[in-house]
Amino acid sequence: SGGSVVLVVVSTASRVDVPDSELPVQVSSIPQQVLEVQGVNDMVTALRNVSGVSDTVRYGMYEYYTIRGFNNDIGPETFGNVVLVDGLRLEGNRTSTQLHNVEQIDVLKGPSSILYGGQALAGAINIIRKKPQAERLYEMMYLWGRFNTHQVAGGATGPIAENRLLYRLDMS
């Protein structure tokens, strides 16, 4: 009488269980391996891997993105792009998005992104977080940067109650 956990991966481009490679839309993905190799832990730097996307940081912490010339930095009534976390729309100003708990970043470009709302005319950025795992796993990360900046991050995942309940904890 053992239970099993099934994680369904939903396509950013269609919101259904269909691989992005089988859909006639443009989706650029930045997998976790690329972020690790490049030593990237912020959205602004990560999105430099995607053509047609640029970013701006204002007041040292608020992030704004431009996809194919459309942006979302004027106000909520503008048509540009939306940011999603695990397929759910993120509202308001985004402050310095850290990526230590991110599995992949998908950027859906063009008018097909309208399935995420009327303001997503240019595109949608979907931040896909790491999922809990049935096997115990611990991660640690230390970054040292310019101007004597340091960042420590860690994560833990594993089963609770004989693989029936899984947990994931990430801190930075």
TORDO-753473 format. One line per field, with one value per residue: x negated, y, z negated of N, C-alpha, C in turn. Coordinates in nm, 2 decimals, always signed. Each point is the difference from the previous one (the first is absolute). Example, Ala and Ser with C-alpha at 12.3 -4.5 7.8 and 13.67 -1.06 7.14 Angstrom:
BEGIN
n_east	-1.32 | +0.04
n_north	-0.57 | +0.11
n_up	-0.78 | +0.07
ca_east	+0.09 | -0.09
ca_north	+0.12 | +0.11
ca_up	+0.00 | +0.00
c_east	-0.09 | +0.08
c_north	+0.12 | +0.11
c_up	+0.00 | -0.08
This chain:
BEGIN
n_east	-0.08 | -0.10 | -0.01 | +0.03 | -0.10 | +0.09 | -0.11 | +0.10 | -0.08 | +0.05 | +0.02 | -0.11 | -0.03 | +0.05 | -0.06 | -0.04 | +0.02 | -0.06 | -0.10 | -0.08 | -0.08 | +0.12 | -0.02 | +0.08 | -0.07 | -0.05 | -0.07 | -0.06 | -0.08 | -0.01 | -0.06 | +0.02 | -0.03 | +0.06 | +0.10 | -0.02 | -0.02 | +0.09 | +0.04 | +0.11 | +0.04 | +0.01 | +0.12 | -0.05 | -0.09 | +0.10 | +0.08 | -0.13 | +0.04 | +0.10 | +0.01 | +0.00 | -0.07 | +0.04 | -0.08 | +0.06 | -0.10 | +0.11 | -0.06 | -0.09 | +0.14 | +0.06 | +0.05 | -0.04 | +0.09 | -0.08 | +0.11 | -0.09 | -0.06 | +0.08 | +0.04 | -0.02 | -0.08 | +0.11 | +0.07 | +0.10 | +0.04 | -0.13 | -0.02 | -0.05 | -0.04 | +0.00 | -0.01 | -0.04 | +0.05 | -0.06 | +0.01 | -0.02 | +0.09 | -0.11 | +0.06 | +0.00 | -0.08 | -0.10 | -0.04 | -0.11 | +0.05 | -0.02 | -0.10 | -0.04 | +0.13 | -0.07 | +0.09 | +0.08 | -0.04 | +0.13 | -0.04 | +0.13 | -0.04 | +0.05 | +0.10 | -0.06 | -0.08 | +0.09 | -0.03 | -0.10 | +0.08 | +0.08 | -0.08 | +0.01 | +0.02 | -0.11 | +0.03 | -0.05 | -0.04 | -0.03 | +0.00 | -0.06 | +0.05 | -0.10 | +0.02 | +0.09 | -0.10 | +0.02 | -0.12 | -0.06 | +0.01 | -0.13 | +0.02 | -0.12 | +0.00 | -0.12 | +0.04 | -0.11 | +0.03 | +0.02 | -0.08 | -0.07 | +0.08 | +0.09 | +0.02 | +0.08 | +0.01 | +0.11 | +0.00 | +0.12 | +0.00 | +0.12 | +0.02 | +0.13 | +0.01 | -0.11 | -0.06 | +0.09 | -0.09 | -0.02 | -0.12 | +0.00 | -0.12 | +0.01 | -0.12 | +0.00
n_north	-0.12 | +0.01 | +0.12 | +0.07 | +0.07 | +0.07 | +0.05 | +0.08 | -0.01 | +0.12 | +0.00 | +0.08 | -0.06 | -0.11 | +0.00 | -0.09 | -0.12 | +0.10 | -0.07 | +0.10 | -0.10 | -0.04 | +0.12 | +0.06 | +0.01 | +0.12 | -0.10 | +0.09 | -0.10 | +0.04 | -0.11 | -0.07 | -0.10 | +0.07 | +0.01 | -0.12 | -0.04 | +0.09 | -0.06 | -0.02 | +0.11 | +0.07 | +0.04 | +0.11 | -0.07 | -0.08 | +0.10 | +0.03 | -0.12 | +0.09 | -0.03 | +0.12 | -0.04 | +0.11 | +0.05 | +0.04 | +0.05 | +0.04 | +0.10 | -0.07 | -0.01 | +0.09 | -0.12 | +0.04 | -0.07 | +0.00 | -0.04 | -0.02 | +0.09 | -0.10 | +0.10 | -0.02 | +0.10 | +0.02 | -0.11 | -0.04 | +0.11 | -0.01 | -0.01 | -0.10 | -0.04 | -0.12 | -0.01 | -0.13 | -0.06 | -0.11 | +0.09 | +0.05 | +0.09 | +0.07 | +0.07 | +0.12 | +0.09 | -0.04 | -0.05 | +0.04 | -0.06 | -0.07 | -0.07 | +0.00 | +0.03 | +0.04 | -0.07 | +0.09 | +0.08 | +0.02 | +0.04 | +0.02 | +0.00 | +0.12 | +0.02 | -0.12 | +0.08 | +0.04 | -0.13 | +0.09 | +0.05 | +0.10 | +0.01 | -0.12 | +0.11 | +0.05 | -0.04 | -0.12 | +0.04 | -0.13 | +0.03 | -0.11 | -0.02 | -0.03 | -0.13 | -0.03 | -0.07 | -0.12 | +0.04 | -0.03 | +0.13 | +0.04 | +0.13 | +0.04 | +0.14 | +0.04 | +0.12 | +0.03 | +0.13 | +0.09 | +0.10 | -0.11 | -0.04 | -0.06 | -0.13 | -0.05 | -0.12 | -0.05 | -0.12 | -0.05 | -0.12 | -0.06 | -0.13 | +0.01 | -0.08 | -0.07 | +0.11 | +0.01 | +0.06 | +0.09 | +0.04 | +0.13 | +0.03 | +0.13 | +0.04 | +0.13
n_up	+0.00 | +0.09 | -0.03 | +0.10 | +0.03 | +0.07 | +0.06 | +0.04 | +0.11 | -0.02 | +0.13 | +0.00 | +0.12 | -0.07 | -0.12 | +0.09 | -0.02 | +0.07 | +0.05 | -0.04 | +0.02 | -0.05 | -0.05 | +0.09 | -0.11 | -0.04 | -0.05 | -0.08 | -0.03 | -0.13 | +0.02 | -0.11 | +0.09 | +0.09 | -0.09 | -0.03 | +0.13 | +0.02 | -0.11 | +0.07 | -0.08 | +0.11 | +0.00 | -0.04 | -0.07 | -0.05 | +0.01 | -0.02 | -0.04 | +0.00 | +0.13 | +0.02 | -0.10 | -0.06 | -0.08 | -0.11 | -0.08 | -0.07 | -0.05 | +0.07 | +0.02 | +0.06 | +0.04 | +0.12 | +0.09 | +0.11 | +0.06 | +0.10 | -0.08 | -0.06 | -0.09 | -0.13 | +0.03 | +0.08 | +0.00 | -0.09 | +0.06 | +0.00 | +0.13 | -0.05 | -0.13 | -0.03 | -0.13 | +0.02 | -0.11 | +0.05 | +0.10 | -0.12 | +0.04 | +0.02 | -0.10 | +0.03 | -0.07 | +0.08 | -0.12 | +0.06 | +0.10 | -0.11 | +0.05 | -0.13 | +0.01 | +0.11 | +0.06 | +0.04 | +0.10 | +0.02 | +0.12 | -0.01 | +0.13 | +0.02 | +0.09 | +0.02 | -0.05 | +0.09 | +0.00 | -0.03 | +0.09 | +0.00 | -0.11 | +0.04 | +0.07 | -0.07 | -0.12 | -0.04 | -0.13 | +0.01 | -0.13 | +0.03 | -0.12 | -0.07 | +0.03 | -0.09 | -0.06 | +0.04 | +0.06 | -0.12 | +0.00 | -0.01 | +0.01 | +0.03 | -0.01 | +0.04 | +0.01 | +0.06 | -0.01 | +0.09 | -0.04 | -0.02 | +0.10 | -0.08 | +0.05 | -0.10 | +0.06 | -0.04 | +0.03 | -0.04 | +0.04 | +0.00 | -0.04 | -0.02 | -0.11 | +0.02 | +0.05 | -0.10 | -0.07 | +0.09 | -0.03 | +0.01 | -0.04 | +0.04 | -0.03 | -0.01
ca_east	+0.08 | -0.08 | +0.04 | -0.10 | +0.01 | -0.02 | -0.01 | +0.04 | -0.06 | +0.09 | -0.07 | +0.02 | +0.06 | +0.14 | +0.06 | +0.04 | -0.12 | -0.05 | -0.14 | -0.01 | -0.06 | +0.10 | +0.09 | -0.05 | -0.03 | -0.14 | -0.03 | -0.14 | -0.01 | -0.13 | +0.00 | -0.08 | -0.14 | -0.05 | -0.01 | -0.11 | -0.12 | -0.03 | -0.01 | +0.11 | +0.10 | +0.11 | +0.08 | -0.05 | -0.11 | +0.04 | +0.07 | -0.09 | -0.01 | +0.11 | +0.00 | +0.12 | +0.04 | -0.09 | +0.05 | -0.03 | +0.02 | +0.02 | -0.01 | -0.08 | +0.06 | +0.12 | -0.04 | +0.09 | -0.05 | +0.05 | +0.00 | +0.03 | +0.03 | +0.11 | -0.04 | +0.10 | -0.05 | +0.07 | +0.11 | +0.07 | +0.09 | -0.08 | -0.01 | -0.14 | -0.02 | +0.04 | -0.10 | +0.08 | -0.07 | +0.07 | +0.12 | +0.10 | -0.04 | -0.06 | +0.04 | -0.08 | -0.14 | -0.08 | -0.13 | -0.12 | +0.03 | -0.11 | +0.03 | -0.05 | +0.11 | +0.06 | -0.04 | +0.00 | +0.07 | +0.05 | +0.05 | +0.09 | +0.00 | +0.10 | +0.14 | +0.06 | -0.01 | +0.13 | +0.07 | -0.03 | +0.07 | +0.00 | -0.12 | -0.11 | +0.00 | -0.13 | -0.05 | +0.02 | -0.12 | +0.05 | -0.11 | +0.04 | -0.07 | -0.04 | +0.11 | -0.05 | -0.04 | +0.02 | -0.13 | -0.06 | -0.11 | -0.04 | -0.08 | -0.06 | -0.06 | -0.06 | -0.05 | -0.08 | +0.00 | -0.07 | +0.04 | +0.00 | +0.13 | +0.00 | +0.13 | +0.00 | +0.13 | +0.01 | +0.13 | +0.02 | +0.12 | +0.00 | +0.13 | +0.06 | +0.10 | -0.02 | +0.02 | +0.14 | +0.00 | -0.13 | -0.02 | -0.11 | -0.03 | -0.11 | -0.03 | -0.11
ca_north	+0.12 | +0.12 | +0.11 | +0.05 | +0.14 | +0.03 | +0.14 | +0.02 | +0.12 | +0.07 | +0.08 | +0.15 | +0.05 | -0.04 | -0.03 | -0.14 | -0.10 | -0.02 | +0.06 | +0.13 | -0.03 | -0.04 | +0.11 | +0.10 | +0.13 | +0.01 | -0.01 | -0.01 | -0.06 | +0.01 | -0.11 | +0.02 | -0.03 | +0.12 | +0.10 | -0.05 | +0.02 | +0.14 | +0.06 | +0.10 | -0.02 | +0.10 | +0.00 | +0.10 | -0.06 | -0.12 | +0.03 | +0.03 | -0.12 | +0.00 | +0.11 | +0.08 | +0.04 | +0.09 | +0.02 | +0.13 | +0.00 | +0.14 | +0.03 | -0.10 | -0.13 | -0.04 | -0.05 | +0.02 | -0.07 | +0.03 | -0.11 | +0.05 | +0.14 | +0.04 | -0.02 | +0.00 | +0.09 | +0.13 | -0.02 | -0.12 | +0.01 | -0.02 | -0.13 | -0.04 | -0.13 | -0.04 | -0.09 | -0.11 | -0.09 | -0.13 | +0.01 | +0.09 | +0.14 | +0.08 | +0.13 | +0.10 | +0.01 | -0.12 | +0.04 | -0.09 | -0.14 | -0.09 | -0.13 | -0.12 | -0.11 | +0.00 | -0.12 | +0.04 | +0.13 | -0.01 | +0.13 | -0.02 | +0.13 | +0.02 | +0.02 | -0.12 | +0.02 | +0.07 | -0.09 | +0.03 | +0.13 | +0.11 | +0.08 | -0.09 | +0.01 | -0.03 | -0.13 | -0.04 | -0.06 | -0.10 | -0.05 | -0.13 | -0.03 | -0.14 | -0.08 | -0.10 | -0.13 | -0.12 | -0.03 | +0.11 | +0.08 | +0.12 | +0.08 | +0.13 | +0.08 | +0.12 | +0.09 | +0.12 | +0.09 | +0.13 | +0.09 | -0.08 | -0.06 | -0.14 | -0.05 | -0.14 | -0.06 | -0.14 | -0.07 | -0.13 | -0.07 | -0.14 | -0.05 | +0.00 | -0.10 | -0.11 | +0.05 | +0.05 | +0.15 | +0.05 | +0.14 | +0.07 | +0.13 | +0.07 | +0.13 | +0.08
ca_up	+0.00 | +0.01 | +0.09 | +0.10 | +0.03 | +0.14 | +0.03 | +0.14 | +0.05 | +0.10 | +0.10 | -0.01 | +0.12 | +0.03 | -0.12 | -0.01 | -0.01 | +0.14 | +0.01 | +0.07 | +0.13 | +0.09 | +0.02 | +0.09 | -0.06 | -0.03 | -0.14 | -0.03 | -0.13 | -0.06 | -0.11 | -0.12 | +0.03 | +0.05 | -0.11 | -0.09 | +0.07 | +0.02 | -0.13 | +0.00 | -0.11 | +0.01 | +0.13 | +0.10 | +0.07 | +0.07 | +0.12 | +0.10 | +0.09 | +0.09 | +0.10 | +0.01 | -0.14 | -0.07 | -0.14 | -0.06 | -0.14 | -0.05 | -0.14 | -0.05 | -0.03 | +0.08 | +0.13 | +0.11 | +0.11 | +0.13 | +0.09 | +0.14 | +0.00 | -0.09 | -0.14 | -0.10 | -0.11 | +0.00 | -0.10 | +0.02 | +0.11 | +0.13 | +0.06 | +0.02 | -0.03 | -0.14 | -0.07 | -0.07 | -0.08 | +0.02 | +0.08 | -0.06 | +0.02 | -0.11 | +0.02 | -0.07 | +0.03 | -0.03 | -0.06 | +0.01 | +0.00 | -0.02 | +0.07 | -0.06 | -0.01 | +0.14 | +0.08 | +0.14 | +0.03 | +0.14 | +0.05 | +0.11 | +0.07 | +0.11 | -0.04 | -0.05 | -0.15 | -0.05 | -0.08 | -0.14 | -0.03 | +0.10 | -0.01 | +0.04 | +0.14 | +0.05 | -0.05 | -0.14 | -0.06 | -0.10 | -0.09 | -0.05 | -0.12 | -0.03 | -0.06 | -0.10 | +0.06 | -0.09 | -0.06 | -0.08 | +0.07 | -0.07 | +0.09 | -0.05 | +0.10 | -0.05 | +0.10 | -0.05 | +0.11 | +0.00 | -0.11 | -0.12 | -0.02 | -0.03 | -0.01 | -0.03 | +0.03 | -0.02 | +0.02 | -0.04 | +0.04 | -0.04 | -0.04 | -0.14 | -0.01 | +0.09 | +0.14 | +0.03 | +0.00 | +0.03 | -0.03 | +0.06 | -0.08 | +0.06 | -0.06 | +0.05
c_east	-0.09 | +0.05 | -0.10 | +0.03 | -0.02 | +0.00 | +0.02 | -0.07 | +0.09 | -0.08 | +0.04 | +0.08 | +0.15 | +0.08 | +0.06 | -0.13 | -0.04 | -0.14 | +0.00 | -0.05 | +0.11 | +0.10 | -0.05 | -0.01 | -0.14 | -0.01 | -0.15 | -0.01 | -0.15 | +0.00 | -0.09 | -0.15 | -0.07 | -0.03 | -0.12 | -0.13 | -0.04 | -0.01 | +0.11 | +0.09 | +0.10 | +0.06 | -0.06 | -0.12 | +0.04 | +0.07 | -0.09 | -0.02 | +0.11 | +0.00 | +0.13 | +0.05 | -0.11 | +0.06 | -0.05 | +0.02 | +0.00 | +0.00 | -0.08 | +0.06 | +0.13 | -0.03 | +0.12 | -0.06 | +0.07 | -0.01 | +0.04 | +0.05 | +0.11 | -0.05 | +0.11 | -0.03 | +0.07 | +0.11 | +0.08 | +0.09 | -0.07 | +0.00 | -0.14 | -0.02 | +0.04 | -0.11 | +0.09 | -0.10 | +0.07 | +0.13 | +0.10 | -0.06 | -0.05 | +0.04 | -0.09 | -0.14 | -0.07 | -0.13 | -0.10 | +0.03 | -0.12 | +0.04 | -0.05 | +0.10 | +0.07 | -0.05 | -0.02 | +0.07 | +0.05 | +0.05 | +0.08 | +0.01 | +0.12 | +0.14 | +0.06 | -0.01 | +0.13 | +0.08 | -0.02 | +0.07 | -0.02 | -0.12 | -0.12 | -0.02 | -0.14 | -0.06 | +0.03 | -0.13 | +0.05 | -0.12 | +0.05 | -0.09 | -0.04 | +0.12 | -0.06 | -0.03 | +0.02 | -0.13 | -0.05 | -0.12 | -0.02 | -0.09 | -0.05 | -0.06 | -0.06 | -0.05 | -0.07 | -0.01 | -0.08 | +0.05 | +0.02 | +0.14 | -0.01 | +0.15 | -0.01 | +0.15 | +0.00 | +0.14 | +0.00 | +0.13 | +0.00 | +0.14 | +0.03 | +0.10 | +0.00 | +0.04 | +0.14 | +0.00 | -0.15 | -0.02 | -0.12 | -0.02 | -0.12 | -0.02 | -0.12 | -0.03
c_north	+0.12 | +0.10 | +0.05 | +0.15 | +0.02 | +0.15 | +0.02 | +0.14 | +0.06 | +0.09 | +0.15 | +0.05 | -0.03 | -0.02 | -0.14 | -0.09 | -0.04 | +0.06 | +0.12 | -0.02 | -0.04 | +0.11 | +0.10 | +0.14 | +0.01 | +0.01 | -0.02 | -0.05 | +0.02 | -0.11 | +0.03 | -0.02 | +0.13 | +0.11 | -0.04 | +0.02 | +0.14 | +0.07 | +0.11 | -0.03 | +0.12 | +0.01 | +0.09 | -0.06 | -0.12 | +0.03 | +0.05 | -0.12 | -0.01 | +0.11 | +0.08 | +0.05 | +0.09 | +0.03 | +0.14 | -0.02 | +0.14 | +0.01 | -0.11 | -0.14 | -0.03 | -0.04 | +0.02 | -0.06 | +0.05 | -0.12 | +0.05 | +0.14 | +0.05 | -0.02 | +0.02 | +0.10 | +0.13 | +0.00 | -0.12 | +0.00 | -0.02 | -0.14 | -0.04 | -0.14 | -0.03 | -0.09 | -0.10 | -0.07 | -0.13 | +0.02 | +0.10 | +0.14 | +0.07 | +0.14 | +0.10 | +0.01 | -0.12 | +0.06 | -0.11 | -0.15 | -0.09 | -0.14 | -0.12 | -0.11 | -0.02 | -0.12 | +0.05 | +0.13 | -0.02 | +0.14 | -0.03 | +0.14 | +0.00 | +0.00 | -0.13 | +0.01 | +0.06 | -0.10 | +0.02 | +0.14 | +0.10 | +0.08 | -0.08 | +0.00 | -0.03 | -0.13 | -0.02 | -0.07 | -0.09 | -0.05 | -0.13 | -0.04 | -0.15 | -0.06 | -0.09 | -0.13 | -0.11 | -0.04 | +0.12 | +0.06 | +0.13 | +0.08 | +0.12 | +0.07 | +0.12 | +0.09 | +0.12 | +0.09 | +0.12 | +0.08 | -0.08 | -0.05 | -0.15 | -0.04 | -0.15 | -0.04 | -0.15 | -0.06 | -0.14 | -0.06 | -0.14 | -0.04 | +0.02 | -0.11 | -0.10 | +0.04 | +0.04 | +0.15 | +0.04 | +0.14 | +0.06 | +0.13 | +0.06 | +0.13 | +0.06 | +0.12
c_up	+0.00 | +0.09 | +0.09 | +0.02 | +0.15 | +0.02 | +0.14 | +0.04 | +0.10 | +0.08 | -0.02 | +0.12 | +0.02 | -0.13 | -0.01 | +0.01 | +0.14 | +0.00 | +0.08 | +0.14 | +0.11 | +0.03 | +0.09 | -0.06 | -0.04 | -0.16 | -0.02 | -0.14 | -0.05 | -0.11 | -0.11 | +0.02 | +0.06 | -0.10 | -0.09 | +0.07 | +0.01 | -0.14 | -0.02 | -0.11 | +0.00 | +0.14 | +0.10 | +0.08 | +0.07 | +0.13 | +0.11 | +0.09 | +0.10 | +0.09 | +0.00 | -0.14 | -0.06 | -0.14 | -0.05 | -0.15 | -0.04 | -0.15 | -0.07 | -0.03 | +0.08 | +0.14 | +0.10 | +0.12 | +0.13 | +0.09 | +0.14 | +0.00 | -0.08 | -0.14 | -0.09 | -0.11 | -0.01 | -0.10 | +0.03 | +0.12 | +0.13 | +0.05 | +0.02 | -0.03 | -0.15 | -0.05 | -0.08 | -0.08 | +0.00 | +0.07 | -0.06 | +0.01 | -0.13 | +0.02 | -0.08 | +0.04 | -0.05 | -0.05 | +0.02 | -0.01 | +0.00 | +0.06 | -0.06 | -0.01 | +0.13 | +0.08 | +0.15 | +0.02 | +0.15 | +0.04 | +0.13 | +0.07 | +0.10 | -0.06 | -0.06 | -0.16 | -0.06 | -0.08 | -0.15 | -0.04 | +0.10 | +0.01 | +0.05 | +0.15 | +0.06 | -0.04 | -0.15 | -0.04 | -0.11 | -0.07 | -0.06 | -0.11 | -0.01 | -0.07 | -0.12 | +0.06 | -0.10 | -0.06 | -0.07 | +0.08 | -0.07 | +0.09 | -0.08 | +0.11 | -0.07 | +0.12 | -0.06 | +0.12 | -0.02 | -0.12 | -0.13 | -0.03 | -0.02 | +0.00 | -0.03 | +0.02 | -0.03 | +0.02 | -0.05 | +0.05 | -0.04 | -0.04 | -0.15 | +0.01 | +0.12 | +0.15 | +0.03 | +0.00 | +0.02 | -0.05 | +0.08 | -0.08 | +0.07 | -0.08 | +0.06 | -0.09
